[in-house]
Amino acid sequence: MVVELISVGTELLLGNIVNTNAAWLAEKCAALGLSCYYQTVVGDNRDRLAATLRTGLERSDILILSGGLGPTQDDLTKETAAEVFGQPLGMDPHSLERIETFFAEKGLEMTENNKKQALVPQGAAVVDNDNGTAPGLILTKDGKRMILLPGPPNELKPMFEGSIAPFLTKLTGKEEGAVIYSKTVKICGQGESSVESRITDLEQLSNPTVAPYAKIGEVHLRVTARAADEKEARKMVKPVVKELKARFGSLVYTTEEDVTLEKSVVDLLLANNLTVSTIESCSGGLLAARLINIPGVSEVFKSGYISYSNKAKRKIAGVKKSTLAKYGAVSSQTAGEMARGAALLSKADVTLSITGIAGPEGGTAEKPVGLVYMGCYVCGTTRVKEFRFSGNRAKIRESAVSAALTMMRQCILEYYSEKTFGKKE
Amino acid sequence: MVVELISVGTELLLGNIVNTNAAWLAEKCAALGLSCYYQTVVGDNRDRLAATLRTGLERSDILILSGGLGPTQDDLTKETAAEVFGQPLGMDPHSLERIETFFAEKGLEMTENNKKQALVPQGAAVVDNDNGTAPGLILTKDGKRMILLPGPPNELKPMFEGSIAPFLTKLTGKEEGAVIYSKTVKICGQGESSVESRITDLEQLSNPTVAPYAKIGEVHLRVTARAADEKEARKMVKPVVKELKARFGSLVYTTEEDVTLEKSVVDLLLANNLTVSTIESCSGGLLAARLINIPGVSEVFKSGYISYSNKAKRKIAGVKKSTLAKYGAVSSQTAGEMARGAALLSKADVTLSITGIAGPEGGTAEKPVGLVYMGCYVCGTTRVKEFRFSGNRAKIRESAVSAALTMMRQCILEYYSEKTFGKKE
């Protein structure tokens, strides 16, 4: 069964708001096993909306519309859908009563145009709205359906979960539909083409499918299966995820949907009872900021330092004057001293230092823009690494922070794999 | 001239990611005076993408596509667009060289599938990508155009602003005998409805138009005129910008396109020969990171500290144990001591401290999630302010950083307006 999402609203076309409803509905529909091939955004315009509905009805079984059910003249989703299906509007006493109660309970006066919201196309099923005045509607004609939902997320989401999802489940169950189940294998420290060159065979699979998505410093491999029920779909996904984990080993930092790279690092610190401090130059606090975006980080995060100038590198981290003079601020030697200095100062078990040239100025032939050194101190041992990133200043800094999280993760894992005496006391 | 936005990617159809590119592009197109009636999302599927392109070309002059330009088998936007226009693909030596250089500079090996990214439809204009390997493309046929952009926002945005926006400006100017000229009045420290209530009369204007765009902690008012030539359009925009400056006074931090709030603060520091340090708790380095994203900040930025724990607040900034015990870490007293302590430690002329509850845990009835205190020290004087932000952890932290930049700006301006003996020696 094929659904199509149609979002109605000129504010979306002008870019005043981001279409989070579409992403939310898309995820819910995929979980219900519905296929979705198109999403469309169209403004509050009767002719263009009608054309969009007619096109959608030709290629999909169910159109899910959101927005345009309000009381104002602009709002004409219901009127247009009713016209396309040739089902005239009539007053629905049940909805009118609910709207009147809604206003009475809030102690507000109901205006004349709110009555418009109780008008319902002939034969449509009414879905009560517990969080607003516009009821949802399900219109049916010749086996095709249009589901009309209010635009505000706090009305749309509970209505979809409470009424529309059960309706769709029943509908697809009847028609022997299928369930889609996905799992994402998240890989850090590898480029997209390098990852892909190792999975060309798996990309040929048709069920489950394997699809790569590149992020800065990460590649996510999404494994998706379609089956009669979720249990079977999970069973199909499992061996592929296992195979990917075997191929990429410790480069896989998680297979959980809600775990980010920074969360995996914080979890690793928590699990090993390690504290952390950061000392940053070109990244200017971005590494600390990403770690601190994880709730609960307070148990592991000791201090963050931003030593942008040479003076600050000496003063905060105790980088030697001679090191800066001989090797420069952007060097493996300085990165190492920064990491050790921050550990000494903050008494953290793990520290990470970043020093580099983010540009656009400051690059030379020998030390070009994008050259970054990082030091990672783990319980007395310091490793240093050189990186070369490309892009503008913001891109270089973001790339550096992703690489820093990856390096921190790898150094901690290596520290424990090399030790024979187990975890920190 | 009518544009249509087409986003390509199965990950959008599955709801794995939110379509922020569409909102961003929509806003830019609106600002350029282009009409946009439809946005479509379609998956990585050749037939459906081709059908979407054909439909789009019937009803719009320019299709702006994003996504599907990567090196993998999934990526077929270019191939499909070339097929629809009947323009066969050929190797572009210039793009190939750029991709080779990209990999060489990173010290990475280029895989065979990256070569695919240098294939270009016959007659297409190539737009260099400074932040990735996929070049942008402009295809033209029978007066219709398809503009192909890479999907990653950090590649799409600079490419659009640097190359596509100027191209579209020239195109619309040429073909309608009219030029569109815009100037943006950027306001900090005011909410959207508060700003809008003061410009209801100006919002009625039809040429030039005044349109508000809300950002976190800022409101931008875009004044746009359409005229026969740029000189005339500028003349029309000027008095409206002047009027807005008069109404909002020092809340207007710039009218320059490329000046951000953080750049205006760095410029203010440079102009007054002031140095700056930051000390952050809940914002965890984001304030320093925004300042350090401005090239040339090294002349003014002394040190940044992230004192997330109480211990770090005491150790780094010398906040008194009794202050923390009596008033708590989130209090005006702690914020003030943090600002003064950072000034003492780093010897900066200006410091800003942030301490607050970003959530989701840690809030109480008395001190709810979103409560933030900031201290701003300017050459010996410290001011403290209380803020209440709403939203999730990330939103609260971003709001705090914007408010911190606004507060720093206001405190510096007030310091100089109250002084009679001029600038710092």
HADDOCK unambig.tbl for C-alpha pairs under 7 A between the chains (distance, minus, plus):
assign (segid A and resid 12 and name CA) (segid B and resid 23 and name CA) 6.89 0.50 0.50
assign (segid A and resid 13 and name CA) (segid B and resid 26 and name CA) 6.02 0.50 0.50
assign (segid A and resid 13 and name CA) (segid B and resid 36 and name CA) 6.41 0.50 0.50
assign (segid A and resid 13 and name CA) (segid B and resid 37 and name CA) 6.74 0.50 0.50
assign (segid A and resid 14 and name CA) (segid B and resid 26 and name CA) 5.25 0.50 0.50
assign (segid A and resid 14 and name CA) (segid B and resid 27 and name CA) 5.39 0.50 0.50
assign (segid A and resid 14 and name CA) (segid B and resid 30 and name CA) 6.04 0.50 0.50
assign (segid A and resid 15 and name CA) (segid B and resid 23 and name CA) 4.09 0.50 0.50
assign (segid A and resid 15 and name CA) (segid B and resid 24 and name CA) 6.11 0.50 0.50
assign (segid A and resid 15 and name CA) (segid B and resid 26 and name CA) 4.64 0.50 0.50
assign (segid A and resid 15 and name CA) (segid B and resid 27 and name CA) 4.46 0.50 0.50
assign (segid A and resid 16 and name CA) (segid B and resid 27 and name CA) 6.79 0.50 0.50
assign (segid A and resid 17 and name CA) (segid B and resid 23 and name CA) 6.60 0.50 0.50
assign (segid A and resid 18 and name CA) (segid B and resid 20 and name CA) 6.02 0.50 0.50
assign (segid A and resid 18 and name CA) (segid B and resid 23 and name CA) 5.38 0.50 0.50
assign (segid A and resid 19 and name CA) (segid B and resid 19 and name CA) 6.56 0.50 0.50
assign (segid A and resid 20 and name CA) (segid B and resid 18 and name CA) 6.01 0.50 0.50
assign (segid A and resid 23 and name CA) (segid B and resid 12 and name CA) 6.84 0.50 0.50
assign (segid A and resid 23 and name CA) (segid B and resid 15 and name CA) 4.08 0.50 0.50
assign (segid A and resid 23 and name CA) (segid B and resid 17 and name CA) 6.62 0.50 0.50
assign (segid A and resid 23 and name CA) (segid B and resid 18 and name CA) 5.39 0.50 0.50
assign (segid A and resid 24 and name CA) (segid B and resid 15 and name CA) 6.08 0.50 0.50
assign (segid A and resid 26 and name CA) (segid B and resid 13 and name CA) 5.99 0.50 0.50
assign (segid A and resid 26 and name CA) (segid B and resid 14 and name CA) 5.26 0.50 0.50
assign (segid A and resid 26 and name CA) (segid B and resid 15 and name CA) 4.66 0.50 0.50
assign (segid A and resid 27 and name CA) (segid B and resid 14 and name CA) 5.32 0.50 0.50
assign (segid A and resid 27 and name CA) (segid B and resid 15 and name CA) 4.42 0.50 0.50
assign (segid A and resid 27 and name CA) (segid B and resid 16 and name CA) 6.78 0.50 0.50
assign (segid A and resid 30 and name CA) (segid B and resid 14 and name CA) 6.03 0.50 0.50
assign (segid A and resid 36 and name CA) (segid B and resid 13 and name CA) 6.37 0.50 0.50
assign (segid A and resid 37 and name CA) (segid B and resid 13 and name CA) 6.73 0.50 0.50
assign (segid A and resid 37 and name CA) (segid B and resid 42 and name CA) 6.06 0.50 0.50
assign (segid A and resid 37 and name CA) (segid B and resid 43 and name CA) 6.32 0.50 0.50
assign (segid A and resid 38 and name CA) (segid B and resid 40 and name CA) 6.97 0.50 0.50
assign (segid A and resid 38 and name CA) (segid B and resid 41 and name CA) 5.58 0.50 0.50
assign (segid A and resid 38 and name CA) (segid B and resid 42 and name CA) 5.03 0.50 0.50
assign (segid A and resid 39 and name CA) (segid B and resid 40 and name CA) 5.63 0.50 0.50
assign (segid A and resid 39 and name CA) (segid B and resid 41 and name CA) 4.86 0.50 0.50
assign (segid A and resid 39 and name CA) (segid B and resid 42 and name CA) 6.79 0.50 0.50
assign (segid A and resid 40 and name CA) (segid B and resid 39 and name CA) 5.65 0.50 0.50
assign (segid A and resid 40 and name CA) (segid B and resid 40 and name CA) 4.50 0.50 0.50
assign (segid A and resid 40 and name CA) (segid B and resid 41 and name CA) 6.34 0.50 0.50
assign (segid A and resid 41 and name CA) (segid B and resid 38 and name CA) 5.61 0.50 0.50
assign (segid A and resid 41 and name CA) (segid B and resid 39 and name CA) 4.88 0.50 0.50
assign (segid A and resid 41 and name CA) (segid B and resid 40 and name CA) 6.32 0.50 0.50
assign (segid A and resid 42 and name CA) (segid B and resid 37 and name CA) 6.12 0.50 0.50
assign (segid A and resid 42 and name CA) (segid B and resid 38 and name CA) 5.06 0.50 0.50
assign (segid A and resid 42 and name CA) (segid B and resid 39 and name CA) 6.81 0.50 0.50
assign (segid A and resid 43 and name CA) (segid B and resid 37 and name CA) 6.37 0.50 0.50
assign (segid A and resid 193 and name CA) (segid B and resid 71 and name CA) 6.99 0.50 0.50
assign (segid A and resid 193 and name CA) (segid B and resid 111 and name CA) 6.63 0.50 0.50
assign (segid A and resid 283 and name CA) (segid B and resid 289 and name CA) 6.76 0.50 0.50
assign (segid A and resid 284 and name CA) (segid B and resid 288 and name CA) 5.84 0.50 0.50
assign (segid A and resid 284 and name CA) (segid B and resid 289 and name CA) 4.57 0.50 0.50
assign (segid A and resid 284 and name CA) (segid B and resid 292 and name CA) 5.62 0.50 0.50
assign (segid A and resid 285 and name CA) (segid B and resid 285 and name CA) 4.18 0.50 0.50
assign (segid A and resid 285 and name CA) (segid B and resid 286 and name CA) 6.09 0.50 0.50
assign (segid A and resid 285 and name CA) (segid B and resid 288 and name CA) 5.77 0.50 0.50
assign (segid A and resid 285 and name CA) (segid B and resid 289 and name CA) 4.90 0.50 0.50
assign (segid A and resid 286 and name CA) (segid B and resid 285 and name CA) 6.12 0.50 0.50
assign (segid A and resid 286 and name CA) (segid B and resid 286 and name CA) 6.19 0.50 0.50
assign (segid A and resid 286 and name CA) (segid B and resid 289 and name CA) 5.55 0.50 0.50
assign (segid A and resid 288 and name CA) (segid B and resid 284 and name CA) 5.84 0.50 0.50
assign (segid A and resid 288 and name CA) (segid B and resid 285 and name CA) 5.78 0.50 0.50
assign (segid A and resid 289 and name CA) (segid B and resid 283 and name CA) 6.79 0.50 0.50
assign (segid A and resid 289 and name CA) (segid B and resid 284 and name CA) 4.59 0.50 0.50
assign (segid A and resid 289 and name CA) (segid B and resid 285 and name CA) 4.94 0.50 0.50
assign (segid A and resid 289 and name CA) (segid B and resid 286 and name CA) 5.56 0.50 0.50
assign (segid A and resid 292 and name CA) (segid B and resid 284 and name CA) 5.64 0.50 0.50
assign (segid A and resid 293 and name CA) (segid B and resid 394 and name CA) 6.78 0.50 0.50
assign (segid A and resid 298 and name CA) (segid B and resid 308 and name CA) 6.85 0.50 0.50
assign (segid A and resid 298 and name CA) (segid B and resid 309 and name CA) 6.54 0.50 0.50
assign (segid A and resid 302 and name CA) (segid B and resid 309 and name CA) 6.69 0.50 0.50
assign (segid A and resid 302 and name CA) (segid B and resid 312 and name CA) 6.75 0.50 0.50
assign (segid A and resid 303 and name CA) (segid B and resid 306 and name CA) 5.60 0.50 0.50
assign (segid A and resid 303 and name CA) (segid B and resid 307 and name CA) 5.54 0.50 0.50
assign (segid A and resid 303 and name CA) (segid B and resid 308 and name CA) 6.71 0.50 0.50
assign (segid A and resid 303 and name CA) (segid B and resid 312 and name CA) 6.21 0.50 0.50
assign (segid A and resid 304 and name CA) (segid B and resid 305 and name CA) 5.67 0.50 0.50
assign (segid A and resid 304 and name CA) (segid B and resid 306 and name CA) 4.38 0.50 0.50
assign (segid A and resid 304 and name CA) (segid B and resid 307 and name CA) 6.74 0.50 0.50
assign (segid A and resid 305 and name CA) (segid B and resid 304 and name CA) 5.67 0.50 0.50
assign (segid A and resid 305 and name CA) (segid B and resid 305 and name CA) 4.78 0.50 0.50
assign (segid A and resid 305 and name CA) (segid B and resid 306 and name CA) 6.15 0.50 0.50
assign (segid A and resid 306 and name CA) (segid B and resid 303 and name CA) 5.61 0.50 0.50
assign (segid A and resid 306 and name CA) (segid B and resid 304 and name CA) 4.39 0.50 0.50
assign (segid A and resid 306 and name CA) (segid B and resid 305 and name CA) 6.16 0.50 0.50
assign (segid A and resid 307 and name CA) (segid B and resid 303 and name CA) 5.54 0.50 0.50
assign (segid A and resid 307 and name CA) (segid B and resid 304 and name CA) 6.74 0.50 0.50
assign (segid A and resid 308 and name CA) (segid B and resid 298 and name CA) 6.80 0.50 0.50
assign (segid A and resid 308 and name CA) (segid B and resid 303 and name CA) 6.71 0.50 0.50
assign (segid A and resid 309 and name CA) (segid B and resid 298 and name CA) 6.46 0.50 0.50
assign (segid A and resid 309 and name CA) (segid B and resid 302 and name CA) 6.63 0.50 0.50
assign (segid A and resid 312 and name CA) (segid B and resid 302 and name CA) 6.67 0.50 0.50
assign (segid A and resid 312 and name CA) (segid B and resid 303 and name CA) 6.18 0.50 0.50
assign (segid A and resid 388 and name CA) (segid B and resid 106 and name CA) 4.95 0.50 0.50
assign (segid A and resid 389 and name CA) (segid B and resid 106 and name CA) 6.11 0.50 0.50
assign (segid A and resid 390 and name CA) (segid B and resid 131 and name CA) 6.63 0.50 0.50
assign (segid A and resid 391 and name CA) (segid B and resid 130 and name CA) 5.81 0.50 0.50
assign (segid A and resid 391 and name CA) (segid B and resid 131 and name CA) 4.12 0.50 0.50
assign (segid A and resid 392 and name CA) (segid B and resid 131 and name CA) 6.55 0.50 0.50
assign (segid A and resid 394 and name CA) (segid B and resid 293 and name CA) 6.77 0.50 0.50
assign (segid A and resid 395 and name CA) (segid B and resid 154 and name CA) 6.90 0.50 0.50
